[in-house]
């Protein structure tokens, strides 16, 4: 698995409105997989995903 490449694709998908991609990218920033660990960026992405209606993001945001 190439986490760095996955983060690039998730970023592109998130930029085009994907709530799932924003959630997954937020988790990657939380754990530091393929990207530098950044809890602020993680929270921003999880909030964005939650606003877009992803129930998983709502749970992940609560856990963060």
N, C-alpha and C positions, 0 to 999 in steps of 0.2 A: 504494500500500500504506500502511496505517495501522498502524505498528508499536506505537504506544501502545495502540490498541484490541486488537490481537492479544495483547499482553502481558496485558491484562485477561482475555481469554478463556482463555489458557493458564493463568493463575493459578486461575481457576474450575475448569478441567478437572483441574489438578493437585490442587486441594483435594478433588476427588471421586475421586482415586485413579489418574489417568492418568499412567503413566510417561513416555509420549511427550511429553505437555504439559510435564511437569517438566523433561525434557531440553531441549526447545525454549526454555522460559523461562530455563533456566540458560545457554544459549548467548546469549540476548538480553542477560542481565545481564553476561556476559563481554565482549560487544562494545559494550554501551551502546546497543542499538537499541530505541527506544520506552520505555526505562527508564534511570535513571542507572547508569553503569558501576559494578559492585560485584562484585569477584572473590570475596569471602567468600560472598555470597548465591548467586553462580553455583556455587561448589563445593558448598554445601548442597543446592541443587536437583539438581545432577548426581549427588551421593551418594544422594539420595532416589530418583531415577530408577533408578540402578544397583541399589539394594536391591530395588526393585520389579521388577527383571529386564530392564531395557532394555539390550541389548548396545551400542547406540550411545552411551548415557550412560557406560558403562564405558570406552569408547574416548575419549570427550570428556573424561572425568575424568582419564585418564592423560595426555592432551595438555595439560590445564590445569596 
